[in-house]
Amino acid sequence: MINLHDHYDGLIFDMDGTLADTMPTHFTAWSTSMAAHGIVFPEERFYALGGVPAAVIVELLAKEQGKSVDAVAVAEAKEELFLDLLKDVQPVLPVKAIAEFHRELIPMAIATGSPHWVADKILQALGIADWFGAIVGADDVENPKPAPDTYLRAAELIGVDPKRCHAFEDTDLGVQAARNAGMTVIDINTLL
């Protein structure tokens, strides 16, 4: 196990696709919700937009496809369907092991593109909610990923200088957000 607490003062984890293997479950919820409104959301595009808030994705795709929808309502319906499927979500084991090893050694936080309340439910379902000193969701900041705000707020809440934080991410937008916050980033795809 890499012992990061000798070199960093805080660890900040993205959640979806990084700490929790939620992406297949999110894609199922997205596909069903969007199809109900005649909007196509290809899987490749879904992964490319990882970390972007749901309502922003709905607005973007609806505009591109000439559809008029209530983006917030569609996003909420997607999140509700996702929660119904939550029992299927598993942790990303190598990342969970890193968090588990460090949880009592240095402050840790979650910086996610999901709404805060959804992040709470996922972390509770995985039995790891109490490992983290802070959770920052897309709805907790003015500018979500790829802006650095989510990561900067997470570092602030655990009382650690962002430059002394190590961030764990699985998407290009998330990596960009953490780097823009001044953090050293581990792309978890290199661990798997």
HUQUI-V415600 format. One line per field, one symbol per residue. ss: DSSP state (a for helix, b for strand, c for the rest). burial: 1 if it has 16 or more other ideal C-beta (glycine too) atoms within 10 Angstrom, else 0. A space follows every 50 residues. Layout:
# HUQUI-V415600
ss = ???
burial = ???
This chain:
# HUQUI-V415600
ss = cccaaacccbbbbccbcccbccaaaaaaaaaaaaacccccccaaaaaacc cccaaaaaaaaaaaccccccaaaaaaaaaaaaaacaaaccbcaaaaaaaa aaccccbbbbbccccaaaaaaaaaaaccaaaccbbbcaaaccccccccaa aaaaaaaacccaaabbbbbccaaaaaaaaacccbbbbaaacc
burial = 00011001111111111111111011001110110010101000010011 11111011101100000010100111111011100100101100110110 01100111111111100110111011010011111111011001111111 111110110101001111111011111111111011110010
